[in-house]
Amino acid sequence: MSWEVVIGLEVHVQVNTKTKQFCGCSTEFGAEPNTQTCPVCLGMPGQLPVLNMEAARKSVLTGLAINADINLVSKFDRKNYFYPDLPKGYQITQFPLPIVEGGYLDIPTKDGEKRIGITRIHMEEDAGKSMHEGLDGVSHIDLNRSGVPLMEIVSEPDMANADEAIAYLKQLHQLVCFLDVSDANMEKGQFRCDANVSVRRPGEPLGTRAELKNLNSFRFIKQAIEYEVNRQIELIEDGGEVVQETRLYDSAKGESRSMRSKEEAHDYRYFPEPDLPPLRFTQEEVDAIRAGMPELPGQLRKRFETEYGLSPYDADVLTQTRDLATWYESLVAAHPADPKRCANWMANELLGRLKETGTEISASPVSPTRLAGLLERIADNTISGKTAKDVLDAMMTSDDDADVIIDAKGLKQVSDTGAIDAIIHEVMEANPDQVAGYRGGKDKLLGFFVGQVMKASRGKANPGMVNQRLKELLKG
Amino acid sequence: MPFSTLSELKTRLDAGEITAVEIAKSYLDRIAEFNNELNAFVDIDPSHVLEQAQASDAYRASHEPRPLEGLPIAIKDIFCTQDGPTQCCSNILKDYHAPYDAHVITRLKEAGAVLVGKTNMDEFAMGSSTETSAFGICRNPWDTDRIPGGSSGGSAAAVAAALAPAALGTDTGGSIRQPASVCGITGMKPTYGRVSRRGIIAFASSLDQAGPMTRTVKDAAMITAAISGHDALDSTSVPNAPVVDWLAACDQTDMKGLRIGKPKEYFIDGMDQGVRASIDAALARCEALGAEIIDISLPHTNAAVAAYYVIAPSEASANLSRYDAVRFGHRCENPDDLLDMYTRSRDEGFGTEVKRRILTGTFALSSGYYDAYYIKAQQVRTLIRQDFIDAFEQVDVIATPTSPVTAFKLGEKTDDPLTMYLSDIFTIALNLAGLPGISQPCGFVDSLPVGLQWMAPAWREDLILGAASAYENATDWVKSPAKFGGEV
C-alpha cells in the first residue's frame, strides 16, 4: 500500500535593511562579536523598541508578490522564552494578526505547475548567536544578530515530496532576491528553513507531524525530508507510531535526532507587545509599494520567451537572478540583431566559463558590450563560431576587445573565393585517391576534404564557403 | 527655606537672593540629618549634587535661566541615570549602573534642574507601601511608625519631610498619587503617552507613566511641562499631544461652571469615615467656589483591581525576563548549569512580592488560562475606559478620595497581599484608562493626611491642574508641613 507525504515549510528570511528591526544598529554580517549592539538590542532596562518601517514596507512588498492580503492593521506580540542569546527573554513577533495573510506561489513539478498556499508572513526579530564549541566548557554569546529583522513565511502543508519542497524553496528564494527584500545568503543564515513532515495512507486524515529544524542548504533540506519520510514510514510499518516532536537534522551523519517532544514543547505565552502600537498602512501606501514592484521571475521568463524568442530553457537560465536578466538585456541592447545568439553565447559559453572559476555574473571579466563586440564579428563572418570560442577564452583573461585579439592572433576568417579555391586545389592534388573516390560516388568523403581544407587554412577559412566551393570544384 | 515650594525657590533664585549651591546645601544638610531615620533616599552623592548646583549657578551667570534652573529634584530609583547606580530597589540590580539617562532625566537636565539622589521605592514599583524595597523600609514623615505609601514612597517622604522640594515618581496603578496622598503632598500622573517611558525601568508597559511629586499644584505643573513631550524612541509616546498653558491654569482661583463628577463607586462601605468626611468637605468647598457637583457612576470600578492584577503582572512577567544573569545584574555563585544560573540568580535577586507577580503573570498568560484571565482582563479594561468616556460626557472632571484610608502601620498588611492590593482601589482605574490624575492634600484624620484625587479626560491635565489649584488657593492644607524634622 502506498504512502502520501505532507510537507509544510516555515522559512525565516532576513530582511536586508541597513539597520535592525527595533534599533539603529547595523545589520552588516561578519563584524567582530558584540560590536553591533546598543542598549535596545542588548535588552537593557528601560529600553524600548521602535519599528524599522523599511522592514515593514519590504514585508508588504513580499506579501504583494505572493498575491496575498496585506493587513492594513497588524499587531506585535511577545513570544516568551529564556535563552542566553535572547536578551529580553522574549522575542517581538506577530502572532494573531500578522502583516500578510493568504498568498501562494506556483511551482514547477514533473506533472506541471502546482500552487502552494502561503498561510502568512509575519515580522519578527532574530536572536543572537551562542557559541559552545572549542571554548573549553564555557559558552560565548554574540548579539550582533540580536534584533536583525526577519520575515517568517509559513506555507500550507501543500507539498507532497522533497522535490516539491525544494522547488518551492528555490522559487521563494528567487523571489525574495528579485524583490531585493533579502540577500538570502543561506550560508550566512539569511534564508533558513524548518520543515513539518508527516505521512498518511491515501484518503486518511493528516498524520502526526515532526518538525525538522536547522536546515540550511537545499541539499540538506532534501536529504532531511527524505530521511524523515522513510523514518516515519518504517516506524509505522513496523507497528510503531509517529510522535509529535522537534527533530534536529545532522547533515554530517545524514540523520536526525529528537530535540524535544510535544510534552517538552515551550508554552510561549504570547501576548500583545505593549511597547509597540499597531502597525498601520493606508491603502494608498500599499498601492504605492505595489507600483514600485519590480518585474518578477515568472513575468520576466515569459517576456524573454515572447520578446526575444528564447527557448523556455534559456529563458529560465537567464532569469535565475535579477543580475543575470539585467546582464542579458544589456547584451541584447548592444547586439540587438540576434537575441537568440546573445542567449546562446551568454548561457552556454560565458556562464560555463564563469562557473569554472566560481565567478558571479556581476563580477564577469567580460562586459555585455565586450561580448556583443565578439558576437558582431560572428555575425559579419569575420570569424567562425569555433574561432569565437577561442577569442572568448582570451577575453576572459585580458582587457582587450574581440577585434584586438582577432587582429593580434590573425584569426580573421578567409572568405575570399580565390584564396579558398587555391587551398582546395592544393588539397585535391595531395589526395588524388580521395578525389577519385568522391567522384566515384563516395559523398561522405566531403567531410574529409572540409577537414583538410580547414586544417590547411589553420581554421581561418569560412566553413560555409569551403563547403560550397568544395562541392563545386570536386565535381571536376 | 527647606519647606519652600519649587516656585518660591525659583522666585528667590531669579531675584538673586539665593544661589543654587545654597539651596542644594540646605537640602543636603537635611538629608544628612534625617535620612537615616526616614530612608527616603537609597543613594545620595552630595559632591555630585553640589557640582550640578555650581554648574547651574555658572550657567545663570551668563545665560537666561532655564525653566528649572538650580532647582533640586529627587529621583525615584526606577529612572536610569548615567550618574550613580540605578537599582530599582532590587537586589537583582544591585550596583547596576545604567549607561544612559532616561528621557525625562535628559529633559530635567536640559531644564537646568539639579538631580538629587535616588529615592526608595517598592522593588520594581510593585507595592503600595515601599515595604518591598530590597534596601530597607521607608517611613512616613507624619508618623514614622507608618508607611509612606508606594511604590514612590521615598519620593513622597522626601518631599513631605523637605529633604527635597520636589521629586519624580512613576505611577502604574497609583504609585504617585497614593504615596502623595498618605504623605500630604501633591502628585500627578499625566495622560499615558504624555511622558516618554524610555529609560524608566519597566513594570507594566501599558500602564507606567512618570510624573511629579511636589508641595503644590503649580510645582507639579512646572515639572510636568519640563518632562513631557514626544520622544521618537518611545513608540507609545504621543506626537503632537495637545498642550495648554499649564502654569496659567494654576492661577485659577474659582471653579465657576466646573462640573465635578462624584462617582458613587468611590464612596464605599468600609472606607475610612474620616477620609470620607474630608472628601465631602472638600467637595462642599468646591461647590462654594462655584463648581457643580454631579453624582455619576463608573459602573465597572469594582472590577478594576482584578483586571489590573492580571494585566500588570502579565506584562511584568515578560518585562522582568531580561534579568537573567547573562548580561548584567545579580548572578549566583558557581552555577551548575544554565538552568541553575537562571533559577538561583532570580531566586536570590527578586523579593517575594516581585516573585508573586511574575508567577501570577506567567500563570495568567499560560496556554489554557490566557482567555480566562488575560483576555478577560483586557475586556474589563475596555469597559473601564468606556465608563470614563461616558462619564466625561456629563462632567468636566471627576473628584474622589485617592485612597480609602490614611497611612497604615508598617508591617500591617505585609502578610496579606490581597488587602495590600486594595490600597490602590481608587487609583487603578485611571491607569487602565490611561487618563491623567492628581492627588492633593485635603485634610487630616488623626493627624494623618488625606488626599483628594482629580481625574480628567485624556490630554486635559489643564482641567485638573486648574481645579486643584483653585482648591489649593482656597485652602491652607499645603501650608501644613509634616511635623517630621522640626517645624519651620
HADDOCK unambig.tbl for C-alpha pairs under 7 A between the chains (distance, minus, plus):
assign (segid A and resid 43 and name CA) (segid B and resid 322 and name CA) 6.45 0.50 0.50
assign (segid A and resid 45 and name CA) (segid B and resid 199 and name CA) 6.99 0.50 0.50
assign (segid A and resid 45 and name CA) (segid B and resid 201 and name CA) 5.29 0.50 0.50
assign (segid A and resid 46 and name CA) (segid B and resid 198 and name CA) 5.60 0.50 0.50
assign (segid A and resid 46 and name CA) (segid B and resid 199 and name CA) 4.07 0.50 0.50
assign (segid A and resid 46 and name CA) (segid B and resid 200 and name CA) 4.68 0.50 0.50
assign (segid A and resid 46 and name CA) (segid B and resid 201 and name CA) 4.17 0.50 0.50
assign (segid A and resid 46 and name CA) (segid B and resid 202 and name CA) 5.67 0.50 0.50
assign (segid A and resid 47 and name CA) (segid B and resid 198 and name CA) 5.68 0.50 0.50
assign (segid A and resid 47 and name CA) (segid B and resid 199 and name CA) 5.72 0.50 0.50
assign (segid A and resid 48 and name CA) (segid B and resid 198 and name CA) 6.13 0.50 0.50
assign (segid A and resid 48 and name CA) (segid B and resid 233 and name CA) 6.91 0.50 0.50
assign (segid A and resid 48 and name CA) (segid B and resid 234 and name CA) 6.01 0.50 0.50
assign (segid A and resid 50 and name CA) (segid B and resid 233 and name CA) 6.08 0.50 0.50
assign (segid A and resid 50 and name CA) (segid B and resid 234 and name CA) 6.80 0.50 0.50
assign (segid A and resid 50 and name CA) (segid B and resid 235 and name CA) 5.82 0.50 0.50
assign (segid A and resid 80 and name CA) (segid B and resid 318 and name CA) 6.79 0.50 0.50
assign (segid A and resid 84 and name CA) (segid B and resid 326 and name CA) 6.35 0.50 0.50
assign (segid A and resid 87 and name CA) (segid B and resid 322 and name CA) 6.06 0.50 0.50
assign (segid A and resid 88 and name CA) (segid B and resid 321 and name CA) 6.24 0.50 0.50
assign (segid A and resid 88 and name CA) (segid B and resid 322 and name CA) 4.42 0.50 0.50
assign (segid A and resid 89 and name CA) (segid B and resid 321 and name CA) 4.79 0.50 0.50
assign (segid A and resid 89 and name CA) (segid B and resid 322 and name CA) 5.19 0.50 0.50
assign (segid A and resid 90 and name CA) (segid B and resid 318 and name CA) 6.81 0.50 0.50
assign (segid A and resid 267 and name CA) (segid B and resid 366 and name CA) 6.79 0.50 0.50
assign (segid A and resid 267 and name CA) (segid B and resid 367 and name CA) 6.49 0.50 0.50
assign (segid A and resid 269 and name CA) (segid B and resid 365 and name CA) 5.15 0.50 0.50
assign (segid A and resid 269 and name CA) (segid B and resid 366 and name CA) 5.28 0.50 0.50
assign (segid A and resid 269 and name CA) (segid B and resid 367 and name CA) 6.48 0.50 0.50
assign (segid A and resid 274 and name CA) (segid B and resid 205 and name CA) 5.76 0.50 0.50
assign (segid A and resid 274 and name CA) (segid B and resid 206 and name CA) 5.34 0.50 0.50
assign (segid A and resid 275 and name CA) (segid B and resid 205 and name CA) 6.30 0.50 0.50
assign (segid A and resid 275 and name CA) (segid B and resid 235 and name CA) 6.58 0.50 0.50
assign (segid A and resid 275 and name CA) (segid B and resid 236 and name CA) 6.37 0.50 0.50
assign (segid A and resid 276 and name CA) (segid B and resid 235 and name CA) 5.75 0.50 0.50
assign (segid A and resid 276 and name CA) (segid B and resid 236 and name CA) 6.50 0.50 0.50
assign (segid A and resid 277 and name CA) (segid B and resid 235 and name CA) 6.82 0.50 0.50
assign (segid A and resid 277 and name CA) (segid B and resid 236 and name CA) 6.55 0.50 0.50
